Amino acid sequence: MTDNLHIPVMLGESISNLEVLILRHLDLKTKLPSKVWQVFDGTLGGGGYTIAIIALFQKYKQNYQLYACDLDSVAIDRVGLRLQEELGFCKKTKDIPGFITKHQLDFGLKSKLVQEVCLIQGNFADVVNQFLDGSMDYLILDLGFSSNQLELDHRGLSYLQESDSLDLRYDQDSRVEPLWLKLKHIKGHQELTKVLFNSSGEKLSPRIAGRIIEARGRGTTLETVADLVAVVTDSIPKIMYKNRYGILSRVWQALRIWVNGEFEALEAFLPISQDKLVVGGRLAIVSFHSLEDKIVAKNFRLVSQGQEIDDYGNKEFDFKHLTARALLPLEAEIEANARSRSATMRTLERV
Ligand SMILES: C[S@@+](CC[C@H](N)C(=O)[O-])C[C@H]1O[C@@H](n2cnc3c(N)ncnc32)[C@H](O)[C@@H]1O
């Protein structure tokens, strides 16, 4: 069995967005040539969403092409194996120009249905931009990192795993610098304070940034999680020491977001993905950080305001924001999976 520790968050809500579209389509009872659904899972992770999407299409006996990507090639290989084990067929048939296609699966070979799954290594903004056309029915992102990356992969994503290298990258194959190298190259105190404060709001950011820059100046190695934990802990005043775990969490989150360019990727993805939606298609984003949710909410509000005016002076709406109030996980999910407690989900529909 392939290792998988990741429990998908807001899975039911993410899948029911797509199920609504399938039911709407079936309700029309058209005799049109059968539709091939086009779906994109931009954050494959442990494969939870992708596997549930496949199951949904199987339940309704629909044709589909599902593209799923992740920056992390280990995640892609894990899910490729999971799909082979759980669904029994996996064949690499073709490459996607410009990307590493890790697995191309065709489950339709034994039936008359088109059932294709393509697992691609890449940044969701790049994959959508360069590879998908304007016929997408559903695009979903479930942001951040997976429990597999946190607990199995030893990339320094947790401040508790002290012997890990200070890496923090999702994409270990890229030219993106690991955290220890970024800390070596950062120009100075002000820049590092900004990195820490802007995404965490941590009040001790200037002090922590100062201690990191000082440590670097003294030639202290900052290559393992333990090295950085020591410097951060040392910068916490005694009176605040009891809050040290909260402070370490916020520092780690800010550094992870910085290393992986998470806000930039999301900002780039939003307009491109909206361009790829068919009328009636949906885009859904699950965020775990209030600033991410803010980026999504602001963008969804803006694009659903009606930019154009028709011949009669009425506003023409391209999109409808279906979650003006973000959807939150149910109490039962939060009880069963503590990771879900900070999740918010927003959905946009092309009209
Ligand atoms: C929370 S997990 C997704 C879990 C998945 N929905 C599931 O049910 O198993 C987030 C994943 O997104 C990936 N990721 C983060 N930023 C990315 C980006 N810009 N492009 C592609 N993948 C990204 C991470 O490597 C991680 O595997």
The ligand as an SDF file (V2000), in Angstrom:
LIG
                    3D

 27 29  0  0  0  0  0  0  0  0999 V2000
   -3.5030   20.6620    0.8120 C   0  0  0  0  0  0  0  0  0  0  0  0
   -2.5780   19.7550   -0.3720 S   0  0  0  0  0  0  0  0  0  0  0  0
   -3.8250   19.1760   -1.4700 C   0  0  0  0  0  0  0  0  0  0  0  0
   -4.5280   17.9540   -0.9650 C   0  0  0  0  0  0  0  0  0  0  0  0
   -5.4550   17.3060   -1.9550 C   0  0  0  0  0  0  0  0  0  0  0  0
   -6.5830   18.1390   -2.2720 N   0  0  0  0  0  0  0  0  0  0  0  0
   -5.9630   15.9680   -1.4110 C   0  0  0  0  0  0  0  0  0  0  0  0
   -7.1720   15.8470   -1.2120 O   0  0  0  0  0  0  0  0  0  0  0  0
   -5.1630   15.0600   -1.1950 O   0  0  0  0  0  0  0  0  0  0  0  0
   -1.8180   21.0180   -1.2900 C   0  0  0  0  0  0  0  0  0  0  0  0
   -0.8880   20.5420   -2.4050 C   0  0  0  0  0  0  0  0  0  0  0  0
   -0.7140   21.6340   -3.2990 O   0  0  0  0  0  0  0  0  0  0  0  0
    0.6050   21.6520   -3.7920 C   0  0  0  0  0  0  0  0  0  0  0  0
    0.8850   23.0140   -4.2400 N   0  0  0  0  0  0  0  0  0  0  0  0
    1.0500   24.1280   -3.4860 C   0  0  0  0  0  0  0  0  0  0  0  0
    1.2570   25.1930   -4.2670 N   0  0  0  0  0  0  0  0  0  0  0  0
    1.2070   24.7610   -5.5570 C   0  0  0  0  0  0  0  0  0  0  0  0
    1.3260   25.3980   -6.8370 C   0  0  0  0  0  0  0  0  0  0  0  0
    1.5610   26.7070   -6.9500 N   0  0  0  0  0  0  0  0  0  0  0  0
    1.1820   24.6240   -7.9480 N   0  0  0  0  0  0  0  0  0  0  0  0
    0.9460   23.2870   -7.8530 C   0  0  0  0  0  0  0  0  0  0  0  0
    0.8440   22.6400   -6.6720 N   0  0  0  0  0  0  0  0  0  0  0  0
    0.9570   23.3590   -5.5410 C   0  0  0  0  0  0  0  0  0  0  0  0
    1.4340   21.1800   -2.6200 C   0  0  0  0  0  0  0  0  0  0  0  0
    2.6580   20.6500   -3.0760 O   0  0  0  0  0  0  0  0  0  0  0  0
    0.5010   20.1250   -1.9680 C   0  0  0  0  0  0  0  0  0  0  0  0
    0.8000   18.8420   -2.4460 O   0  0  0  0  0  0  0  0  0  0  0  0
  1  2  1  0
  2  3  1  0
  2 10  1  0
  3  4  1  0
  4  5  1  0
  5  6  1  0
  5  7  1  0
  7  8  2  0
  7  9  1  0
 10 11  1  0
 11 12  1  0
 11 26  1  0
 12 13  1  0
 13 14  1  0
 13 24  1  0
 14 15  1  0
 14 23  1  0
 15 16  2  0
 16 17  1  0
 17 18  1  0
 17 23  2  0
 18 19  1  0
 18 20  2  0
 20 21  1  0
 21 22  2  0
 22 23  1  0
 24 25  1  0
 24 26  1  0
 26 27  1  0
M  CHG  2   2   1   9  -1
M  END
$$$$
